[in-house]
Amino acid sequence: MTTGEEFANLLILMAQSFLAGGGTSEKQTEVARLSDKLFHARAQLVKKGQALGEFRSGDPDEMVVFFYSTLHGLAMMKMMRKNHFAMPSSSILTSFLYKEGE
């Protein structure tokens, strides 16, 4: 099981790898391909939630970008604030997805 700190470290290392290497190595290409696949799978989940009437309307791709950007920002905050960091609750992290009043 991955801890929040391990996940934060993974996100930071992935970002540093892409920034330092320019995304040209075979491994970086594979990570980018898998990341893109994961992104599209998450967008499909958002579409399904919208079709079921549980999620807000909106562009699923934009919603996924927002979610992953939030996770990356939280990873950076965790690394910077260390023991002073408190992870927001899952209800806060997903509140943008659900319709009002849910």
C-alpha positions in Angstrom: 0.0 0.0 0.0 1.3 3.4 -0.9 1.3 6.2 1.7 0.4 9.8 1.0 4.1 10.6 1.3 5.2 8.0 -1.1 2.6 9.1 -3.6 3.7 12.7 -3.2 7.3 11.7 -3.8 6.3 9.7 -6.9 4.4 12.7 -8.4 7.4 15.0 -7.7 9.9 12.5 -9.2 7.7 12.1 -12.3 7.5 15.9 -12.8 11.3 16.3 -12.2 12.0 13.5 -14.7 10.0 15.2 -17.4 11.4 18.6 -16.7 15.0 17.5 -16.6 15.0 15.1 -19.6 12.6 16.8 -21.9 10.5 13.7 -22.2 12.6 12.0 -24.8 13.7 8.7 -23.3 11.9 5.4 -23.9 10.9 5.3 -20.3 9.5 8.8 -20.3 7.6 8.0 -23.5 6.1 4.9 -21.8 5.2 6.8 -18.7 3.6 9.5 -20.8 1.6 6.9 -22.7 0.4 5.2 -19.5 -0.4 8.6 -18.0 -2.5 9.5 -21.1 -4.3 6.2 -20.8 -5.1 6.8 -17.2 -6.2 10.3 -17.9 -8.7 9.1 -20.6 -10.0 6.3 -18.2 -10.7 9.0 -15.6 -12.5 11.1 -18.1 -14.7 8.1 -19.0 -15.5 7.7 -15.3 -16.5 11.4 -15.1 -18.7 10.9 -18.2 -20.4 7.9 -16.6 -21.0 9.9 -13.4 -22.6 12.7 -15.4 -24.7 10.2 -17.4 -26.0 8.8 -14.0 -26.8 12.3 -12.9 -24.4 12.2 -10.0 -21.7 14.5 -11.3 -21.9 18.1 -12.4 -22.1 18.9 -16.1 -19.0 20.1 -17.7 -16.1 19.0 -19.9 -14.8 15.7 -18.4 -11.3 16.4 -19.7 -11.2 19.8 -17.9 -12.5 18.2 -14.7 -9.7 15.5 -14.8 -7.1 18.1 -15.5 -8.3 20.1 -12.5 -8.3 17.0 -10.3 -4.8 15.9 -11.3 -3.5 19.4 -11.0 -4.9 19.5 -7.5 -3.1 16.3 -6.6 0.2 17.5 -8.0 -0.2 20.8 -6.0 -1.0 18.8 -2.8 2.1 16.7 -3.4 4.2 19.9 -3.7 2.6 21.3 -0.5 3.3 18.1 1.3 7.0 18.2 0.3 7.4 21.9 1.3 5.4 21.8 4.5 6.5 18.4 5.7 5.0 17.7 9.2 2.9 20.9 9.0 0.9 19.6 6.0 -2.7 18.3 6.5 -4.3 16.5 3.6 -7.7 17.8 2.8 -10.6 15.3 3.2 -11.7 13.2 0.2 -15.0 15.1 0.3 -13.1 18.4 -0.2 -11.0 16.9 -3.0 -14.1 15.6 -4.9 -16.6 18.3 -4.1 -16.1 19.9 -7.6 -17.5 16.7 -9.2 -20.8 16.3 -7.3 -23.9 18.2 -8.0 -25.0 20.8 -5.4 -26.6 19.4 -2.2 -24.9 16.0 -2.5 
